[in-house]
Amino acid sequence: MIDHVLKLAGAAVLGISLIAGAANADSVTGTGTLIMKDKFNSQTEWGADLSLPRPGRITRVMDGTYGFAIRTAKGAEVANFLDPQQAVGTKLPAGDYVLAPYVCTRHRHHHVEVTAEY
């Protein structure tokens, strides 16, 4: 009986430790906005880089209606998604990433916001 109680207590402590570890995960959010100005044949891009100090995983995507690309700070494409929600769960190595939303031929202004846990 005592062995059974000790095993249950040990399992409970392990479960609490795992929950506490998950609660201690840090997260960062990056953004990207693109406005195409066809009349002037120009575009404007801005946003906040998604900066991961350690390897991480995408946990949330907001907006990005027509999809988006994730690029390194040097411009190399790491991943692209036509359905923004497909990005959730994507693992990324530590580094700085630029988020580039796609636009359609009719709607020329789009934004994406991505949150990752590390």
VEXRONU-194924 format. One record per residue (C-alpha): x, y, z. Coordinates in nm, 4 decimals. Layout:
! residues N
<r x="X" y="Y" z="Z"/>
...
END
This chain:
! residues 118
<r x="0.0000" y="0.0000" z="0.0000"/>
<r x="0.2788" y="0.2453" z="0.0941"/>
<r x="0.4638" y="0.1650" z="-0.2314"/>
<r x="0.1472" y="0.2422" z="-0.4279"/>
<r x="0.1021" y="0.5761" z="-0.2477"/>
<r x="0.4690" y="0.6660" z="-0.3058"/>
<r x="0.4374" y="0.5846" z="-0.6773"/>
<r x="0.1258" y="0.8015" z="-0.7059"/>
<r x="0.2970" y="1.0857" z="-0.5189"/>
<r x="0.6009" y="1.0592" z="-0.7471"/>
<r x="0.3799" y="1.0653" z="-1.0560"/>
<r x="0.1968" y="1.3711" z="-0.9222"/>
<r x="0.5259" y="1.5555" z="-0.8609"/>
<r x="0.6455" y="1.4672" z="-1.2104"/>
<r x="0.3157" y="1.5900" z="-1.3610"/>
<r x="0.3365" y="1.9182" z="-1.1714"/>
<r x="0.6989" y="1.9622" z="-1.2825"/>
<r x="0.6038" y="1.9124" z="-1.6457"/>
<r x="0.3176" y="2.1610" z="-1.6200"/>
<r x="0.5418" y="2.4159" z="-1.4467"/>
<r x="0.8056" y="2.3690" z="-1.7187"/>
<r x="0.5493" y="2.4353" z="-1.9909"/>
<r x="0.4256" y="2.7420" z="-1.8053"/>
<r x="0.7814" y="2.8771" z="-1.7924"/>
<r x="0.8226" y="2.8684" z="-2.1717"/>
<r x="0.8834" y="3.2132" z="-2.3132"/>
<r x="0.7202" y="3.3416" z="-2.6279"/>
<r x="0.7932" y="3.6103" z="-2.8850"/>
<r x="0.5767" y="3.7680" z="-3.1519"/>
<r x="0.6826" y="3.8998" z="-3.4898"/>
<r x="0.4828" y="4.0944" z="-3.7477"/>
<r x="0.4979" y="4.1692" z="-4.1169"/>
<r x="0.3009" y="4.4147" z="-4.3301"/>
<r x="0.3110" y="4.4663" z="-4.7058"/>
<r x="0.1403" y="4.7399" z="-4.9073"/>
<r x="0.1610" y="4.7258" z="-5.2854"/>
<r x="0.1095" y="5.0553" z="-5.4690"/>
<r x="0.0420" y="4.9530" z="-5.8270"/>
<r x="-0.0260" y="5.3078" z="-5.9443"/>
<r x="0.3308" y="5.4037" z="-5.8500"/>
<r x="0.4846" y="5.0601" z="-5.9100"/>
<r x="0.6177" y="5.0508" z="-5.5539"/>
<r x="0.5719" y="4.8647" z="-5.2289"/>
<r x="0.6187" y="4.9334" z="-4.8597"/>
<r x="0.7153" y="4.6623" z="-4.6124"/>
<r x="0.7596" y="4.6809" z="-4.2375"/>
<r x="0.7253" y="4.4759" z="-3.9242"/>
<r x="0.9003" y="4.3403" z="-3.6189"/>
<r x="1.1311" y="4.0408" z="-3.6668"/>
<r x="1.0484" y="3.7133" z="-3.4991"/>
<r x="1.3633" y="3.6700" z="-3.2858"/>
<r x="1.4183" y="3.3316" z="-3.1234"/>
<r x="1.7096" y="3.3114" z="-2.8774"/>
<r x="1.6678" y="2.9306" z="-2.8709"/>
<r x="1.4964" y="2.6827" z="-3.1033"/>
<r x="1.1209" y="2.7303" z="-3.0928"/>
<r x="0.7825" y="2.6355" z="-3.2320"/>
<r x="0.5085" y="2.8525" z="-3.3840"/>
<r x="0.2036" y="2.8510" z="-3.1555"/>
<r x="-0.0244" y="3.1164" z="-3.3077"/>
<r x="-0.0836" y="3.2975" z="-3.6378"/>
<r x="-0.3120" y="3.5974" z="-3.6781"/>
<r x="-0.4184" y="3.7438" z="-4.0133"/>
<r x="-0.2060" y="3.6451" z="-4.3131"/>
<r x="-0.5236" y="3.5945" z="-4.5184"/>
<r x="-0.3418" y="3.4970" z="-4.8379"/>
<r x="-0.0511" y="3.3235" z="-4.6664"/>
<r x="0.2994" y="3.4344" z="-4.5822"/>
<r x="0.6664" y="3.3439" z="-4.6030"/>
<r x="0.9226" y="3.3178" z="-4.3263"/>
<r x="1.2699" y="3.4346" z="-4.4255"/>
<r x="1.6029" y="3.4637" z="-4.2498"/>
<r x="1.7401" y="3.8122" z="-4.1853"/>
<r x="1.9547" y="3.7576" z="-4.4991"/>
<r x="1.6456" y="3.6867" z="-4.7107"/>
<r x="1.6657" y="3.3072" z="-4.7481"/>
<r x="1.3172" y="3.1534" z="-4.7413"/>
<r x="1.2738" y="2.9089" z="-4.4532"/>
<r x="0.9055" y="2.8222" z="-4.5031"/>
<r x="0.5917" y="2.9446" z="-4.6779"/>
<r x="0.2255" y="2.8854" z="-4.6120"/>
<r x="-0.0830" y="2.9517" z="-4.8244"/>
<r x="-0.3037" y="2.8660" z="-4.5279"/>
<r x="-0.1618" y="3.0633" z="-4.2326"/>
<r x="-0.2840" y="2.8099" z="-3.9751"/>
<r x="-0.0620" y="2.5434" z="-4.1317"/>
<r x="0.2322" y="2.7274" z="-3.9751"/>
<r x="0.1189" y="2.6378" z="-3.6225"/>
<r x="0.3536" y="2.3700" z="-3.4904"/>
<r x="0.6383" y="2.4587" z="-3.7294"/>
<r x="0.9750" y="2.4301" z="-3.5557"/>
<r x="1.2366" y="2.6988" z="-3.6160"/>
<r x="1.6020" y="2.7084" z="-3.5119"/>
<r x="1.7267" y="3.0003" z="-3.3039"/>
<r x="1.7629" y="3.3150" z="-3.5144"/>
<r x="1.5936" y="3.6266" z="-3.6487"/>
<r x="1.3126" y="3.5861" z="-3.9007"/>
<r x="1.1287" y="3.8281" z="-4.1283"/>
<r x="0.7585" y="3.7660" z="-4.1921"/>
<r x="0.6377" y="3.8516" z="-4.5426"/>
<r x="0.2615" y="3.8333" z="-4.6043"/>
<r x="0.1334" y="3.7541" z="-4.9506"/>
<r x="-0.1139" y="3.9860" z="-5.1224"/>
<r x="-0.3701" y="3.9128" z="-5.3911"/>
<r x="-0.4316" y="4.1056" z="-5.7103"/>
<r x="-0.7318" y="4.2853" z="-5.5617"/>
<r x="-0.6376" y="4.3375" z="-5.1973"/>
<r x="-0.2917" y="4.4924" z="-5.1956"/>
<r x="-0.2411" y="4.5500" z="-4.8200"/>
<r x="-0.1886" y="4.2574" z="-4.5845"/>
<r x="-0.0513" y="4.1880" z="-4.2386"/>
<r x="0.0571" y="3.8780" z="-4.0465"/>
<r x="0.1411" y="3.8262" z="-3.6793"/>
<r x="0.3204" y="3.5109" z="-3.5626"/>
<r x="0.3890" y="3.3984" z="-3.2052"/>
<r x="0.6458" y="3.1312" z="-3.1208"/>
<r x="0.7392" y="2.9596" z="-2.7965"/>
<r x="1.0936" y="2.8712" z="-2.7055"/>
END
